[in-house]
Structures are given as C-alpha cells and as structure tokens.
Amino acid sequence: MIAANPVLLQTLAHLAWCDGLLMEEEEAFLRGLFHQLNLDVDEQLALLNFQGPPPRDQDLLVACPDPGARRSFLRIAVDLAWCDAELSDPEWDLIKGYCQTFGMRIHTWNDLKNWF
C-alpha cells in the first residue's frame, strides 16, 4: 500500500486520465484505493477530476524515497493501467517514464515483471 501522499495520488489520477478518458474500471479502482486510504469524499472527487499536469519527477522521487516504496507505487500504477484489460500506449509510456525516474532500465513488459 502507498501513503495518502498528494503527489502519488495525483500521479495515479494523471495515469488514469492519460488516454483521454477515465474508464469505469479505472474510476472503481481509484475509488477503492481512496477508500482504503480513508480519503474524504471531497478529496476523492478532486482526485477523480484531476486534470493538472503530472507531478515533477523530483516530487515523485521524494514521495517514493526507497526501492520498497517505488515497487509499491509501480505495482499500483500497473494494476490501475491494466484494470480495464487494456494497456494503452500513453499508459505504457507513463509507466516507463516512472521507471526511468526511479533509475530502472525497463524497456519491455517482461523487464518490468522481472523487477517485481
């Protein structure tokens, strides 16, 4: 599980919206995560409607300071991206970008699975 860190939550919301729409499955996934993190309704709605730019790489590094936190975040990001049974090119590009930010050499899906 990840912390209720605004940077991480905004990054996940940005991932969910990156291909232009928030699918039902993605919304349900995020709502479940937000519920687990005990976010109030207003916080949940703000994140579900988040249309801002993605957080900066440096902010993501601060929010995920160690390999364990980075793995947890990436697992959630991958689960979110796959929850609608389709990994779009924009979603994959963002996930590869997160990996690059974390200093991981990920070029293929198998590379990522092996890292987990």
Backbone hydrogen bonds in HBPLUS format (Angstrom, degrees):
<---DONOR---> <-ACCEPTOR-->    atom                        ^
c    i                          cat <-CA-CA->   ^        H-A-AA   ^      H-
h    n   atom  resd res      DA  || num        DHA   H-A  angle D-A-AA Bond
n    s   type  num  typ     dist DA aas  dist angle  dist       angle   num
A0009-LEU N   A0005-ASN O   2.98 MM   4  6.22 167.3  2.00 163.2 167.4     1
A0010-GLN N   A0006-PRO O   2.85 MM   4  5.88 158.4  1.90 147.0 153.0     2
A0011-THR N   A0007-VAL O   2.94 MM   4  6.04 149.2  2.03 141.8 150.7     3
A0012-LEU N   A0008-LEU O   2.98 MM   4  6.26 154.8  2.05 146.7 152.8     4
A0013-ALA N   A0009-LEU O   2.95 MM   4  6.18 157.1  2.00 144.1 150.8     5
A0014-HIS N   A0010-GLN O   2.84 MM   4  6.00 156.6  1.89 145.0 151.8     6
A0015-LEU N   A0011-THR O   2.96 MM   4  6.20 152.5  2.04 143.3 150.8     7
A0016-ALA N   A0012-LEU O   2.94 MM   4  6.25 156.7  1.99 149.7 155.4     8
A0017-TRP N   A0013-ALA O   3.07 MM   4  6.33 145.6  2.20 146.7 155.5     9
A0018-CYS N   A0014-HIS O   2.95 MM   4  5.82 114.4  2.40 141.5 157.7    10
A0018-CYS N   A0015-LEU O   3.28 MM   3  5.11 152.8  2.35  98.5 106.4    11
A0020-GLY N   A0017-TRP O   2.88 MM   3  5.44 156.7  1.94 128.7 129.4    12
A0026-GLU N   A0023-MET O   3.04 MM   3  5.17 117.9  2.44  99.0 114.3    13
A0027-GLU N   A0023-MET O   2.91 MM   4  6.25 161.4  1.95 159.2 164.7    14
A0028-ALA N   A0024-GLU O   2.88 MM   4  6.13 162.4  1.92 152.6 157.5    15
A0029-PHE N   A0025-GLU O   2.90 MM   4  6.05 155.1  1.97 141.9 149.1    16
A0030-LEU N   A0026-GLU O   2.90 MM   4  6.13 169.2  1.91 153.5 155.8    17
A0031-ARG N   A0027-GLU O   2.81 MM   4  6.01 163.4  1.84 153.0 158.3    18
A0032-GLY N   A0028-ALA O   2.95 MM   4  6.11 157.4  2.00 146.7 152.5    19
A0033-LEU N   A0029-PHE O   3.00 MM   4  6.32 157.5  2.05 150.1 156.4    20
A0034-PHE N   A0030-LEU O   2.77 MM   4  5.99 166.6  1.79 158.6 162.4    21
A0035-HIS N   A0031-ARG O   2.85 MM   4  6.01 151.0  1.93 144.9 152.9    22
A0036-GLN N   A0032-GLY O   3.00 MM   4  6.26 158.2  2.05 146.0 151.4    23
A0037-LEU N   A0033-LEU O   3.00 MM   4  6.28 142.5  2.14 145.3 156.1    24
A0039-LEU N   A0034-PHE O   3.05 MM   5  5.49 178.0  2.05 156.8 156.3    25
A0038-ASN N   A0035-HIS O   2.97 MM   3  4.99 159.7  2.01 106.2 111.4    26
A0044-GLN N   A0040-ASP O   2.97 MM   4  6.28 159.7  2.01 155.5 162.1    27
A0045-LEU N   A0041-VAL O   2.92 MM   4  6.16 166.4  1.94 154.9 157.7    28
A0046-ALA N   A0042-ASP O   2.99 MM   4  6.14 160.9  2.02 147.9 153.3    29
A0047-LEU N   A0043-GLU O   3.05 MM   4  6.25 157.0  2.10 147.8 153.4    30
A0048-LEU N   A0044-GLN O   2.83 MM   4  6.06 159.7  1.87 154.3 160.7    31
A0049-ASN N   A0045-LEU O   3.00 MM   4  6.08 139.2  2.17 143.2 152.7    32
A0050-PHE N   A0047-LEU O   3.12 MM   3  4.84 165.0  2.15 102.1 105.6    33
A0059-ASP N   A0056-ARG O   3.02 MM   3  5.25 119.0  2.41 100.9 115.7    34
A0060-LEU N   A0056-ARG O   3.04 MM   4  6.45 151.3  2.12 151.3 160.0    35
A0060-LEU N   A0057-ASP O   3.07 MM   3  5.07 116.3  2.49  94.8 110.5    36
A0061-LEU N   A0057-ASP O   2.92 MM   4  6.27 153.5  1.99 153.4 161.0    37
A0062-VAL N   A0058-GLN O   3.03 MM   4  6.31 152.6  2.11 145.5 152.6    38
A0063-ALA N   A0059-ASP O   2.95 MM   4  6.15 152.5  2.02 143.3 151.1    39
A0064-CYS N   A0060-LEU O   2.94 MM   4  6.10 134.0  2.16 140.8 152.7    40
A0070-ARG N   A0066-ASP O   3.03 MM   4  6.28 156.2  2.08 155.3 162.9    41
A0071-ARG N   A0067-PRO O   2.90 MM   4  6.09 157.1  1.95 148.8 154.3    42
A0072-SER N   A0068-GLY O   3.02 MM   4  6.24 163.3  2.05 147.5 152.2    43
A0073-PHE N   A0069-ALA O   2.95 MM   4  6.13 163.4  1.98 146.8 151.4    44
A0074-LEU N   A0070-ARG O   2.91 MM   4  6.07 166.7  1.93 149.7 153.7    45
A0075-ARG N   A0071-ARG O   2.85 MM   4  6.04 159.0  1.90 153.7 159.2    46
A0076-ILE N   A0072-SER O   3.13 MM   4  6.35 161.0  2.17 148.5 153.0    47
A0077-ALA N   A0073-PHE O   2.85 MM   4  6.13 160.3  1.89 153.5 159.9    48
A0078-VAL N   A0074-LEU O   2.81 MM   4  5.98 162.8  1.84 153.3 157.3    49
A0079-ASP N   A0075-ARG O   2.90 MM   4  6.08 162.9  1.93 147.0 152.3    50
A0080-LEU N   A0076-ILE O   2.86 MM   4  6.03 157.2  1.91 149.5 155.9    51
A0081-ALA N   A0077-ALA O   2.90 MM   4  6.13 162.2  1.93 148.2 153.2    52
A0082-TRP N   A0078-VAL O   2.93 MM   4  6.11 148.6  2.03 150.5 158.6    53
A0083-CYS N   A0079-ASP O   2.95 MM   4  5.80 119.0  2.33 139.3 153.1    54
A0083-CYS N   A0080-LEU O   3.28 MM   3  5.19 147.9  2.39  97.8 106.9    55
A0085-ALA N   A0082-TRP O   2.74 MM   3  5.08 154.2  1.80 127.7 128.4    56
A0092-TRP N   A0088-SER O   2.94 MM   4  6.23 166.5  1.95 158.2 161.6    57
A0093-ASP N   A0089-ASP O   2.85 MM   4  6.02 160.0  1.89 154.0 159.8    58
A0094-LEU N   A0090-PRO O   3.02 MM   4  6.23 155.4  2.08 144.3 150.2    59
A0095-ILE N   A0091-GLU O   2.96 MM   4  6.26 162.8  1.99 153.8 158.6    60
A0096-LYS N   A0092-TRP O   2.88 MM   4  6.10 163.4  1.90 153.2 157.7    61
A0097-GLY N   A0093-ASP O   2.93 MM   4  6.12 146.0  2.04 138.9 148.9    62
A0098-TYR N   A0094-LEU O   2.86 MM   4  6.25 150.1  1.95 151.6 159.5    63
A0099-CYS N   A0095-ILE O   3.01 MM   4  6.32 160.3  2.05 150.1 155.2    64
A0100-GLN N   A0096-LYS O   2.91 MM   4  6.19 153.4  1.98 146.0 153.5    65
A0101-THR N   A0097-GLY O   2.88 MM   4  6.14 158.3  1.92 149.3 155.2    66
A0102-PHE N   A0098-TYR O   2.95 MM   4  6.25 146.6  2.06 146.1 155.4    67
A0104-MET N   A0099-CYS O   2.83 MM   5  5.08 169.0  1.84 151.8 148.2    68
A0103-GLY N   A0100-GLN O   2.95 MM   3  4.96 159.1  1.99 105.4 111.2    69
A0112-LEU N   A0108-THR O   3.28 MM   4  6.71 155.7  2.35 147.6 152.8    70
A0113-LYS N   A0109-TRP O   2.96 MM   4  6.30 164.2  1.98 154.1 158.5    71
A0114-ASN N   A0110-ASN O   2.90 MM   4  6.01 156.6  1.95 150.2 156.1    72
A0115-TRP N   A0111-ASP O   3.12 MM   4  6.34 137.9  2.31 139.2 150.1    73
A0115-TRP N   A0112-LEU O   3.06 MM   3  5.12 127.6  2.34  97.5 111.5    74
A0116-PHE N   A0112-LEU O   3.24 MM   4  6.64 145.3  2.37 148.9 157.3    75
